[in-house]
Amino acid sequence: MIKSWWEDKPPREKCFLIVLGALCTGVFINYGIVKPVDNLINSQQMQLQKMQRDLVWMQEQANAHGLLRQHPLAQPLEKTVLDEAKQARLSILLDSSNNESLVIKPTTLPLENLSQWLNALQYTHGIVIDELQFAIDPKTETHINVERLVLRSPSLVK
């Protein structure tokens, strides 16, 4: 049926139909595939640029408000941590230490003192808490079992 219909057409009309079919296929590919993909890429790039601007703004705000210190400690990290623990009336032992970070041995500490100590380390000295694993002491609800605590020097904040 289609073959006979095609054979009945004069050569000029066949040429016109071929060109029209190629044109329709091109329009379909352009508006059905290329344009939507291009729009998606553009919107993703704009979203990425907005996120990058937001990140820069957040870092500037954090620096302006003193949330992330960019300068090194006045004394070694280990001494700063132990001095602050002593002021907070906490007894801690260091498991491992180097110039950049230290690990506190597992211990049980009063929640209020631990909270004040960690706040002092962060906001006064800019020390970063890299990892904190804890659980409530089953014997008393006012103490925390610190299973792992890793602190890092503020000079390493990226």
C-alpha positions in Angstrom: 0.0 0.0 0.0 2.7 2.5 1.0 5.0 1.2 -1.8 2.3 1.8 -4.4 1.5 5.2 -3.0 5.2 6.1 -3.1 5.5 4.8 -6.7 2.6 6.9 -7.8 4.3 10.2 -6.7 6.2 12.2 -9.3 10.0 12.6 -8.7 9.7 16.2 -7.7 7.1 15.4 -5.0 9.2 12.5 -3.8 12.2 14.9 -3.4 10.0 17.3 -1.5 8.7 14.6 0.8 12.2 13.4 1.5 13.4 16.9 2.4 10.2 17.5 4.5 10.8 14.2 6.4 14.5 15.1 7.0 13.5 18.6 8.2 10.8 17.1 10.6 13.4 14.6 11.9 15.9 17.5 12.5 13.3 19.6 14.3 12.3 16.6 16.5 15.9 15.9 17.4 16.6 19.6 18.1 13.6 20.4 20.2 12.9 16.9 21.6 16.5 15.9 22.6 19.1 18.7 22.2 17.2 21.6 23.7 16.0 19.8 26.9 19.5 18.4 27.5 21.0 21.9 27.0 18.4 23.5 29.3 19.2 20.8 32.0 22.9 21.4 31.7 22.4 25.2 32.0 20.2 24.9 35.0 22.6 22.5 36.7 25.5 24.9 36.0 23.5 27.9 37.5 22.7 25.8 40.6 26.3 24.9 41.0 27.4 28.5 40.7 24.8 29.5 43.3 26.0 26.8 45.7 29.6 27.9 45.2 28.6 31.6 46.0 26.6 30.4 49.0 29.6 28.4 50.3 31.9 31.4 49.9 29.4 33.6 51.7 29.0 31.0 54.5 32.8 30.8 54.9 33.1 34.6 55.0 30.3 34.8 57.6 31.9 32.0 59.8 35.2 33.8 59.6 33.6 37.2 60.4 31.8 35.8 63.4 34.9 33.9 64.7 33.4 30.4 64.2 36.5 29.1 62.4 39.8 30.3 63.5 42.4 30.5 60.8 45.5 31.0 63.0 47.5 28.4 65.0 47.3 27.9 68.8 49.5 29.9 71.1 50.7 26.6 72.7 50.7 23.0 71.6 47.3 21.3 71.1 48.0 18.7 73.8 48.7 21.4 76.4 45.7 23.5 75.4 43.4 20.6 75.7 44.7 19.4 79.0 44.7 23.0 80.5 41.0 23.5 79.4 40.1 20.1 80.8 41.7 21.0 84.1 39.7 24.3 84.2 36.5 22.3 83.5 37.4 19.9 86.3 37.7 17.0 84.0 40.2 14.2 84.2 41.2 13.0 80.8 44.0 10.8 79.3 45.4 11.1 75.9 45.4 7.9 73.8 47.5 9.2 70.9 48.8 12.6 70.0 50.7 14.5 67.3 51.1 18.1 66.3 47.9 18.1 64.3 45.4 16.0 66.2 44.9 14.0 69.3 42.7 11.2 70.6 41.2 11.1 74.1 41.0 7.7 75.8 37.5 6.4 76.5 36.2 7.8 79.8 33.1 8.8 81.7 32.6 12.5 82.2 29.8 14.7 83.6 27.7 16.0 80.8 27.7 19.7 81.9 31.4 19.8 82.3 32.0 18.0 79.0 29.8 20.4 77.2 31.5 23.5 78.7 34.9 22.0 77.9 34.1 21.3 74.3 32.6 24.7 73.9 35.7 26.3 75.3 37.9 24.3 73.0 35.9 25.2 70.0 35.0 28.9 70.6 38.0 30.1 72.6 40.7 28.2 70.9 39.2 27.2 67.6 40.0 23.5 68.1 37.9 21.3 65.8 36.1 18.2 66.9 36.8 15.7 64.2 34.9 12.7 65.8 32.8 12.3 68.9 31.2 8.9 69.8 29.4 8.8 73.1 26.6 7.1 75.0 24.7 8.0 78.2 26.1 6.3 81.2 23.6 3.6 82.2 24.4 4.1 85.9 23.6 7.8 85.9 21.9 10.1 83.4 24.2 13.0 84.2 27.3 11.4 82.9 28.4 10.6 79.3 30.6 7.6 78.3 33.0 9.1 75.7 33.9 6.2 73.6 36.0 8.2 71.0 37.0 11.8 70.8 39.3 13.2 68.1 40.4 16.8 68.3 42.2 18.7 65.6 44.3 21.8 65.6 42.6 25.0 64.2 45.5 25.7 61.9 44.3 22.7 59.8 40.8 24.0 59.1 40.3 24.1 55.4 
